Amino acid sequence: MIKQTRTNYNKAFTPEKYAAFKESISAAYSHTPPFRLAESPIFVSNFLRDRLVAACEEISETIYHPKFKEWSLGALAGEDLNIPGEDDHTLFLQMDFGICLDENGQPTPQLIEAQGFPSLYFFQDLLTKKYKAHFDIPSDYLSYFDGLDAESYIELLRAAIIGDTDPKNVVLLEIEPEKQATCIDFLCAQDKLGLKVLCISQLKKRGKDLYYLDKDGQEVPVYKIFNRVIFDELLQRDDLKREFYFKEEVNVEWMGHPNWFYRISKYILPLLKSEYVPESFYLDKLDSYPADLENYVLKPLFSFAGAGVVLNITREILDTITDKENFIIQKKVKYEPVLEAVDGELVKCEIRMLMLWEKGQPKARIINNLARLTKGEMVGVKYNKDKDWVGASVAFFEP
């Protein structure tokens, strides 16, 4: 999106540099991410950056509203969803934008989804550093926001997640974390913050207190949980033996309370009104379907990572859905191929703005970003099999 920077990058790109880049990421924690790493970052102009920031600010106004908890209560209607100990607001906030063109041919973001759940905040820091170490990227191009750099970014996350607590008493909680596609992010967090990465099956409970056993078998109390457990997966793991269940009241502070995963999700899309938000409707609230159904996509409210999304819907498909209260339809977003690969092929992209809403602050702040490159209809792996210049990336913004 910054033509000269793209031209310079592509001229200097070599497969050998890319191979060294991937190897350095695997070597950082003796772990190779199972997802594809893109050959290039995205170079974003001030024009698009300002639109991304404006979009985040406009959309956030709904989340900041005093009645937001009332409006989003339906997201917690499921039997196992409302967890005790919810705080005043989310700690983590992300917004995914497809990069499109407006009616004047200018790049513009269109919201795909908002999330009140921590994404790859730590891996993106590693990815940024590795792109800069192995490729020719202008030194004043940054992925961070709000005056942050690599050092102050980590310190901000440390203050938000660890605070004054001893890191050994802070647990990053997951389901078999070593088997998760995002394991590299957990390893980064463990390295940078010193917290304990723990499977939920290893969390022990005595009364309302939680603890785990260290390598010497000693009990270590848990005072804070940096939650990375996705309920979609947990509810399918009847085989997982555990002592702790989320519905129980416990003496722990949530660093990212689980309820926000549902409150700030696809559930709020129909509530959002902005030029940066495609029109969305709760399926069960529609008196009639839009006449141009081919321009809409069907999304289940309570799923993760694109599961259950139907791109090409018909009246017949919608009529067969018996639990319409669990679905929305959203106006399709036409991603514009805006990144040119070395071979001249154009690539589409999605940018996720990573935000943090610190305790005691009236609003969230944008602190970093995540990007994904795609040549398919969506950004998922199944849409990009056997393709290059696709996968996980980061956006660098011109100064």
KOLMAR-219987 format. One line per 3 residues: number of its first residue (from 1); their letters; for each residue x, y negated, z negated of C-alpha. Coordinates in pm, 1 decimal, m for minus. Layout:
<rs>
NUM) A) X:Y:Z; ... $
</rs>
This chain:
<rs>
1) MIK) 0.0:0.0:0.0; 311.9:m219.2:m3.5; 434.3:m159.1:349.2 $
4) QTR) 801.8:m251.2:319.1; 851.8:m61.4:m5.8; 683.9:242.8:150.8 $
7) TNY) 901.2:217.8:462.6; 1218.7:195.0:253.3; 1115.4:487.6:34.2 $
10) NKA) 1031.7:712.7:328.2; 1356.9:632.4:508.3; 1557.4:729.0:201.6 $
13) FTP) 1350.8:1039.7:118.4; 1512.7:1381.4:160.8; 1393.2:1731.7:72.2 $
16) EKY) 1708.0:1766.0:m137.4; 1610.2:1468.2:m353.0; 1264.0:1613.3:m399.4 $
19) AAF) 1405.2:1950.9:m502.7; 1636.6:1783.9:m755.4; 1344.7:1578.3:m886.3 $
22) KES) 1133.6:1889.4:m951.1; 1426.2:2076.0:m1104.5; 1495.9:1790.8:m1345.8 $
25) ISA) 1136.3:1797.2:m1470.1; 1150.6:2174.1:m1523.8; 1486.7:2140.8:m1699.0 $
28) AYS) 1365.7:1869.3:m1938.4; 1183.2:2121.1:m2161.2; 1270.4:2452.7:m1993.2 $
31) HTP) 917.8:2459.8:m1852.4; 792.6:2437.4:m1495.5; 449.9:2274.2:m1461.2 $
34) PFR) 207.0:2502.5:m1273.3; 57.4:2209.1:m1082.5; 212.5:2053.9:m773.3 $
37) LAE) 426.2:1741.8:m807.1; 387.1:1495.5:m522.8; 685.4:1393.5:m312.5 $
40) SPI) 615.9:1027.8:m376.2; 470.3:777.0:m619.1; 220.4:513.5:m503.0 $
43) FVS) 331.8:154.2:m461.6; 43.9:m74.2:m553.4; 10.0:m439.1:m458.7 $
46) NFL) m88.1:m713.7:m700.5; m418.2:m740.5:m514.7; m521.3:m382.5:m588.6 $
49) RDR) m371.3:m392.6:m938.2; m590.1:m692.5:m1024.0; m895.9:m509.9:m893.0 $
52) LVA) m811.9:m200.8:m1100.2; m776.6:m415.3:m1411.3; m1102.8:m599.5:m1334.5 $
55) ACE) m1282.5:m267.8:m1283.5; m1161.5:m135.7:m1620.1; m1270.9:m455.4:m1792.9 $
58) EIS) m1616.8:m455.8:m1633.9; m1684.0:m89.5:m1706.5; m1552.5:m117.6:m2062.7 $
61) ETI) m1812.6:m381.3:m2147.1; m2076.5:m106.3:m2156.0; m1857.9:102.0:m2388.7 $
64) YHP) m1797.1:m198.0:m2615.8; m2169.0:m271.5:m2647.2; m2306.5:m239.8:m3004.8 $
67) KFK) m2573.0:m0.4:m2877.4; m2334.5:228.4:m2690.5; m2357.3:504.4:m2951.4 $
70) EWS) m2734.7:491.3:m2925.6; m2721.2:501.7:m2544.6; m2479.6:797.7:m2541.1 $
73) LGA) m2645.0:1005.6:m2813.3; m2795.8:1237.0:m2551.8; m2443.1:1348.1:m2461.4 $
76) LAG) m2425.4:1521.7:m2800.4; m2757.6:1699.8:m2768.5; m2601.3:2042.9:m2732.6 $
79) EDL) m2606.6:2277.3:m3030.5; m2230.3:2274.9:m3090.3; m2141.5:1924.8:m2978.9 $
82) NIP) m2198.4:1676.7:m3263.8; m1885.9:1695.8:m3482.4; m1863.4:1541.3:m3833.4 $
85) GED) m1625.3:1253.3:m3900.4; m1683.3:1049.1:m3585.9; m1509.5:708.9:m3593.6 $
88) DHT) m1633.8:370.3:m3472.9; m1488.6:397.6:m3125.0; m1274.0:618.6:m2907.9 $
91) LFL) m895.6:605.3:m2940.1; m828.3:721.0:m2585.3; m1002.8:592.6:m2276.1 $
94) QMD) m935.4:669.8:m1910.1; m1097.4:571.5:m1586.6; m1046.7:760.8:m1259.1 $
97) FGI) m1072.7:557.4:m940.9; m1075.0:672.0:m581.3; m894.9:418.3:m363.2 $
100) CLD) m1125.4:302.6:m83.7; m1169.3:6.1:148.8; m1424.5:m270.2:102.3 $
103) ENG) m1630.2:m429.0:379.6; m1336.1:m658.1:460.4; m1091.5:m371.1:499.2 $
106) QPT) m919.9:m445.7:166.7; m825.5:m168.5:m81.8; m1068.7:m136.8:m370.3 $
109) PQL) m1117.4:110.3:m658.1; m1436.6:313.1:m696.1; m1503.0:488.9:m1024.8 $
112) IEA) m1507.3:867.9:m1012.6; m1532.6:929.4:m1385.4; m1461.4:775.2:m1727.1 $
115) QGF) m1315.8:984.7:m2010.3; m1288.2:939.4:m2385.4; m1024.7:1208.4:m2418.3 $
118) PSL) m641.7:1201.4:m2404.0; m493.8:1277.8:m2066.2; m126.6:1324.3:m1976.1 $
121) YFF) m4.3:1017.7:m2165.2; 333.8:1174.0:m2242.2; 400.3:1361.5:m1920.8 $
124) QDL) 335.7:1044.0:m1721.2; 620.3:878.7:m1908.7; 851.6:1165.4:m1812.0 $
127) LTK) 727.7:1164.1:m1451.9; 788.3:789.5:m1420.4; 1145.8:823.9:m1541.9 $
130) KYK) 1219.8:1114.9:m1307.5; 1084.3:934.8:m999.6; 1307.3:639.8:m1081.7 $
133) AHF) 1608.2:861.4:m1146.6; 1586.5:1055.9:m818.9; 1435.2:816.9:m565.7 $
136) DIP) 1491.2:463.6:m443.4; 1231.1:264.5:m634.5; 1275.3:m108.3:m701.0 $
139) SDY) 1389.8:m154.1:m1062.0; 1122.2:m416.4:m1135.7; 833.0:m192.6:m1026.2 $
142) LSY) 660.2:m60.8:m1339.9; 395.5:199.2:m1419.6; 326.9:48.2:m1761.9 $
145) FDG) 94.4:m242.6:m1844.2; 55.9:m521.1:m2095.1; 427.7:m594.0:m2127.1 $
148) LDA) 518.0:m238.2:m2222.8; 832.9:m55.8:m2117.8; 939.7:306.6:m2166.4 $
151) ESY) 1048.0:252.7:m2526.7; 762.3:34.0:m2650.3; 510.0:259.7:m2474.5 $
154) IEL) 614.6:562.3:m2680.9; 628.9:354.5:m2998.1; 271.7:238.5:m2933.6 $
157) LRA) 155.4:599.6:m2900.7; 352.9:692.9:m3212.3; 180.0:418.8:m3412.5 $
160) AII) m164.4:522.6:m3283.0; m127.8:898.9:m3331.4; 124.5:944.0:m3614.5 $
163) GDT) 109.2:610.5:m3798.3; 250.7:640.0:m4151.2; 186.2:1014.2:m4170.6 $
166) DPK) 472.7:1263.8:m4175.5; 476.2:1409.7:m3820.0; 478.9:1766.6:m3956.3 $
169) NVV) 131.2:1698.1:m4098.1; m0.2:1592.0:m3755.8; m117.3:1871.1:m3526.5 $
172) LLE) m172.6:1866.2:m3150.8; m454.0:2118.8:m3132.9; m524.1:2333.6:m2825.0 $
175) IEP) m629.4:2682.1:m2719.2; m314.4:2884.6:m2652.2; m120.4:2567.1:m2561.5 $
178) EKQ) 163.8:2759.4:m2398.8; m82.0:2891.9:m2137.2; m240.6:2556.7:m2049.2 $
181) ATC) m164.2:2383.4:m1720.5; m93.1:2070.1:m1924.1; 161.9:2240.4:m2151.3 $
184) IDF) 436.0:2009.0:m2021.5; 248.2:1715.3:m2177.8; 237.3:1892.9:m2515.3 $
187) LCA) 612.8:1955.9:m2499.9; 672.5:1589.2:m2422.8; 450.9:1481.5:m2714.2 $
190) QDK) 625.5:1721.0:m2950.2; 964.8:1588.7:m2844.4; 872.8:1219.8:m2864.7 $
193) LGL) 657.4:1225.2:m3179.6; 777.4:1529.1:m3373.6; 423.0:1659.2:m3429.3 $
196) KVL) 327.2:2026.7:m3442.0; 172.7:2188.2:m3132.3; m71.7:2447.7:m3257.9 $
199) CIS) m326.3:2694.4:m3122.4; m663.3:2662.0:m3293.3; m631.9:3028.4:m3394.8 $
202) QLK) m329.8:2932.3:m3612.3; m516.8:2663.7:m3803.7; m597.7:2781.4:m4156.6 $
205) KRG) m877.5:2656.2:m4382.8; m924.5:2650.5:m4757.2; m1240.1:2472.6:m4864.7 $
208) KDL) m1234.3:2146.2:m4670.5; m856.3:2142.0:m4635.5; m665.8:2253.0:m4326.3 $
211) YYL) m310.9:2385.2:m4306.3; m78.7:2597.2:m4094.7; 215.8:2824.3:m4173.1 $
214) DKD) 562.2:2709.3:m4067.6; 833.6:2941.4:m3938.2; 923.7:3035.5:m4296.9 $
217) GQE) 564.5:3118.8:m4385.4; 520.0:2807.0:m4598.2; 187.1:2626.1:m4600.3 $
220) VPV) 191.7:2284.5:m4431.5; m116.8:2064.9:m4486.9; m280.3:1905.3:m4183.1 $
223) YKI) m390.2:1545.0:m4227.1; m439.7:1442.2:m3864.6; m547.5:1628.9:m3550.7 $
226) FNR) m449.6:1503.2:m3205.3; m725.9:1696.8:m3033.7; m670.5:1849.6:m2689.0 $
229) VIF) m927.3:2130.6:m2716.1; m1186.4:2131.3:m2436.6; m1514.8:2273.3:m2562.8 $
232) DEL) m1599.6:2420.3:m2221.6; m1310.3:2659.0:m2266.9; m1354.3:2714.1:m2639.3 $
235) LQR) m1717.9:2821.3:m2603.1; m1606.1:3091.5:m2360.0; m1339.5:3231.4:m2592.8 $
238) DDL) m1535.4:3464.5:m2817.9; m1219.3:3674.6:m2837.2; m1028.2:3401.0:m3019.7 $
241) KRE) m1010.4:3476.7:m3392.4; m1009.0:3157.3:m3596.6; m1089.9:3014.4:m3939.6 $
244) FYF) m1176.3:2661.3:m3830.0; m1493.6:2560.2:m3646.3; m1547.9:2204.4:m3529.2 $
247) KEE) m1895.8:2177.6:m3681.1; m1748.8:2210.9:m4031.2; m1672.7:1902.2:m4238.4 $
250) VNV) m1300.6:1891.7:m4318.4; m1049.8:1654.6:m4478.0; m877.4:1547.5:m4159.5 $
253) EWM) m846.3:1233.0:m3949.6; m915.5:1283.5:m3581.4; m675.7:1113.9:m3342.7 $
256) GHP) m926.5:1121.6:m3064.6; m1251.4:1245.0:m3220.9; m1408.6:1530.3:m3016.8 $
259) NWF) m1745.3:1352.9:m2981.1; m1592.2:1091.7:m2752.8; m1515.3:1358.1:m2494.7 $
262) YRI) m1889.2:1385.8:m2436.6; m2000.2:1030.2:m2508.3; m1756.3:880.8:m2253.8 $
265) SKY) m1788.9:1115.3:m1961.4; m2002.2:1170.1:m1652.7; m2293.5:1116.3:m1891.5 $
268) ILP) m2250.2:737.5:m1886.5; m2214.3:693.8:m1510.4; m2583.0:601.3:m1455.0 $
271) LLK) m2548.4:337.4:m1729.2; m2268.1:153.2:m1552.3; m2338.7:m135.4:m1318.1 $
274) SEY) m2046.1:m282.0:m1126.6; m1921.4:m328.2:m771.6; m1656.4:m74.1:m871.2 $
277) VPE) m1907.5:195.7:m975.4; m2094.3:407.3:m717.5; m2467.8:434.3:m778.1 $
280) SFY) m2555.1:727.3:m1006.3; m2877.8:881.8:m1138.6; m2974.9:1137.9:m1403.8 $
283) LDK) m3128.9:1416.9:m1199.7; m3417.7:1473.8:m1441.4; m3507.2:1102.7:m1440.4 $
286) LDS) m3561.4:1080.2:m1062.9; m3921.7:1048.1:m947.9; m3802.0:1129.5:m596.4 $
289) YPA) m3470.8:1208.8:m433.0; m3286.1:941.0:m233.1; m3367.3:961.9:138.6 $
292) DLE) m2995.2:982.5:219.3; m2908.0:1278.3:m3.3; m2615.9:1360.9:227.6 $
295) NYV) m2443.9:1053.8:82.9; m2456.7:1186.2:m274.8; m2263.8:1444.3:m474.9 $
298) LKP) m2404.2:1664.5:m755.0; m2212.8:1670.8:m1084.0; m2284.0:1876.5:m1396.9 $
301) LFS) m2268.1:1655.0:m1705.1; m2087.1:1898.3:m1929.2; m1800.0:2040.1:m1729.2 $
304) FAG) m1431.5:1965.6:m1694.5; m1174.3:1931.2:m1415.0; m1428.9:1918.6:m1134.2 $
307) AGV) m1598.6:2248.1:m1219.6; m1946.6:2282.0:m1072.6; m1931.4:1976.2:m846.2 $
310) VLN) m2132.7:2021.4:m522.8; m2021.8:1790.4:m241.1; m2290.4:1867.5:15.3 $
313) ITR) m2631.2:1873.7:m151.2; m2978.4:1923.5:m9.9; m3330.0:1889.2:m145.0 $
316) EIL) m3347.6:2269.7:m160.2; m3033.6:2292.2:m375.5; m3166.7:2034.6:m621.5 $
319) DTI) m3508.2:2202.6:m639.5; m3350.4:2529.0:m755.7; m3188.2:2363.9:m1061.4 $
322) TDK) m3393.8:2449.3:m1368.5; m3190.3:2242.6:m1621.0; m3194.0:1911.3:m1436.6 $
325) ENF) m3119.7:1725.1:m1762.2; m2764.1:1857.4:m1735.5; m2687.5:1700.1:m1396.4 $
328) IIQ) m2640.8:1367.2:m1224.9; m2612.3:1271.4:m861.7; m2358.2:1009.1:m762.3 $
331) KKV) m2310.4:816.7:m439.6; m2018.1:966.6:m252.3; m1691.7:778.4:m256.6 $
334) KYE) m1506.9:757.0:73.5; m1139.7:781.1:m10.8; m926.7:586.7:235.1 $
337) PVL) m592.4:736.6:345.3; m361.5:460.3:220.2; m25.0:630.2:172.7 $
340) EAV) 191.6:725.1:467.5; 398.2:1042.3:437.7; 740.4:1085.0:600.2 $
343) DGE) 584.5:1261.5:899.3; 337.8:973.7:948.3; 37.1:1165.3:812.1 $
346) LVK) m188.5:955.4:587.8; m271.1:1062.9:234.1; m562.7:969.1:7.1 $
349) CEI) m517.1:892.9:m360.4; m685.4:861.0:m696.7; m553.0:642.8:m978.6 $
352) RML) m638.3:708.5:m1342.6; m592.3:410.1:m1568.8; m470.4:523.6:m1911.6 $
355) MLW) m603.8:309.1:m2194.6; m570.1:297.9:m2571.6; m821.0:147.6:m2816.7 $
358) EKG) m621.5:90.1:m3132.2; m794.1:89.0:m3469.3; m893.0:m257.8:m3579.2 $
361) QPK) m883.5:m397.2:m3226.5; m1195.3:m529.0:m3050.7; m1105.1:m382.0:m2713.0 $
364) ARI) m898.8:m114.5:m2542.5; m582.6:m202.4:m2353.0; m446.7:m51.8:m2032.5 $
367) INN) m104.8:99.4:m2103.6; m10.4:334.7:m1818.9; m152.2:525.7:m1524.3 $
370) LAR) m172.5:862.4:m1355.8; m207.7:917.4:m981.4; m302.3:1214.5:m767.1 $
373) LTK) m250.9:1248.0:m395.3; m482.4:1450.7:m174.9; m540.8:1543.7:186.5 $
376) GEM) m861.8:1734.3:113.0; m1216.2:1631.4:19.6; m1122.0:1626.1:m349.3 $
379) VGV) m800.0:1615.3:m548.0; m821.5:1972.3:m684.2; m573.1:2242.6:m593.9 $
382) KYN) m823.0:2441.9:m386.0; m868.8:2140.6:m155.9; m494.5:2097.5:m100.6 $
385) KDK) m357.4:2448.3:m54.8; m43.7:2476.3:157.5; m16.9:2097.3:195.3 $
388) DWV) 274.5:1868.1:116.6; 276.1:1510.1:m13.3; m11.1:1596.9:m247.2 $
391) GAS) m37.1:1654.9:m620.5; 53.8:1478.8:m944.8; 207.9:1136.6:m915.7 $
394) VAF) 221.2:788.8:m1068.9; 153.3:438.8:m940.7; 422.8:172.6:m956.0 $
397) FEP) 298.9:m186.1:m949.9; 485.3:m470.2:m787.3; 604.6:m741.9:m1030.3 $
</rs>
